[in-house]
């Protein structure tokens, strides 16, 4: 519940800028849930404080900024780090080469589709940078893929309307969602380590 309260407070105090900043953090490989950020922005549109379209656009701009930072890190330092230290996180040079070929062939589709998927959207930018996907294309398809995601979540908050403050089930849902995201990240990491370990044995 702490993360939910922090997100609500940040947007309440800083308006559209808060949406941009929080969505930038979410897109820079930091698992801050857009599934909480954008619905609250949508709720503020219901109250008349925000405009729904502007809120969605602010969210997509934030996604582009944060993703651009993660891409830059991947482009300028990620490859060297993976080549030098990848074996310690179970990433081989062969897999790095496979990622290069994948992004060369499917990069545009991968980035666009990833922006529409929970959790995956948070982490796609770093490997795109490591694979040296062209920055202009990366940013264009990041924005195009992010906008419908942001609008859909904001519209959900708009539809919730009065229930946001008057139905305790709404806050209970977001609290459970925070826990579910943390659990999925932990399970995903455990699966990755187990899968890579079995492949090495």
N, C-alpha and C positions, 0 to 999 in steps of 0.2 A: 504493500500500500504506500510505502515511502516514495517509490519512484512515481507512482500515479500523482501523488500530492505535489511532488516537486515539479513535475511537468505542468500541471494545472497552474501552479503559482508562477512559474516562469513565463508562461504565455499570458496569463492575466496581467502581469506587470509590464511586459514588453511588447505586447500586441503582435503584429505581423512579423516584426523582427525576431521575436521569440520563436515563431514557427520556422522561420528561415534557419536560425541558429540550431534549434533542436533537430530539424531534419538534416542539416549538414552533419551534425554529430552522428546521427543514425546512419548516414551513408558513408561515413569515414571509418568503417569497420569497428564501430563501437555499438554494441547491441542495445541502443535506446529505442524502445518500440514506437514506430510510426503508428501502430494500431491504437495507441493512446493519444499521441500528439495530434493527429489529424481529426479524430472524432471530437476532441475538445474544441478544436478550431471550428468545426462544423456546428457545435453547440453554440459557440459565440456568434456564429452567423444567424442561428435561430433567434438569439436574443437581440439581434440588430447591431451588435458591436462590430462584427466582421461582415464582409461580403463573401459568399460561398466561392465564387470563381476566383476572387483575389486570394482567398485563403489557400485554395488548391494550387494556385500559381506560386504563392510564396513557398509552399511545401516543395514543389518541384524545383524551384530555384535553389532551395536549401540542399536538395538531393544532388543537384548538379555541382554545387560548391564543394560539398563533402566528398562526393565521388571523385571530383577533380583532384582534391588533395590526396586521396588514397591512390589514385592512378599515378600521380607524380611520385609518391613514395615508392610505388612498385616499379616505375620506370627508371628512377634514378638511384635507387638503393636496393630494391627488392631482389633483383636478379643476382647481384653480387652476393647478397646475404644468403639467398637460397643455394647458390653454387658453393658457397663456403661452409654454410652451417646447415644446409638442408637435410643432411643425413641424421642430424640430431632430432629433427622433427619428422623423420621418415619420408622425406621427399628426395627422390633421386634425380640425377641429371637427365635420365631417360624420360621421366615424367615431366620435367621442365620442357624438354623438346616436344613432347606430346601436347602440352598446353600451348606452345607456340603454334603448332600446326592447327590445333583446334580453333584458336582465336583468329588465325589467318583465314580460315575457311568459314567459320560460323560466328565470328566476333560480333557482328552487328545484331544478328538474331539472338545470340546469347545475352548480350547486354540488355536489349529490349525486353526479352522474356524474363530475365532475372529481376528487373525492376518491378515486375508484377507478382513476385513470389515472396512470401514471408521468409525472413531469416537470410535466404540466399541473396536478396537484394542488398543486404548490409555488407556482404563480403565480396561481391563480384568485381569491384573496382580494382582491388589490389592485384589479383591475377591478370586482369586486363592490362594493367600497367606493366607488370613483369613480362607479359607476352608482347609488349610494345604495340598494342593496338593504337592506330592513329588517334590523336587526342580530339580532333574536331569531330570525327565520326562518333567517338566514344561519348562526347558531351551531348551531341545532338540526340542520339538514341537513348541516352540516360534521361534527358528531359522529356522526350516523347513517351518513354515507358513509365516515367515517374508521375506525370500529370494525371492520367486516369486512376492510378493507385491512390494518389493524394485526394483527388476529387471524390472517389468512391468512399473512402474512409470519412472524409469531411461530411459527405452527404448522409452517412450513417449517423453521425453526431447531430446533424440538422434534423433528421427524422426522429431521433430520440426526444428532442425538444424538452418539454416540461419534465419528462421522466428523469432527465439527467440529475436534477437536484431533489426530486420528490420520490423517486423509486430506488430504495437501497440496493435493489438487485443490479442496477447499472454499475455502481461502484464495486459491488462484489464481483461482477463479471470481469472488470478490468484488473482487480486484484488477482483473481484466478488466472487471468491471461498473463500477468507478469510472471507468476510462478510457472506457468506452462512454457513460456519462452525460455526461462532459465533451465527448466528440466530438459527441453528439447536440445538446447545448446550442449548441456552436459552429456546427454545420451549420444548426440552426434559426434562429439569429441571422443567419447569412449569407443564408439563403433569404428571411427577412423583409426584410432590407435590399435584396436584389436585386429582390424582388417589388414593393416600394414604389417603388423607383427606376424600374423599367420603367413603372409606372403613372403616374409623373409626366412621363415623357419623351413 
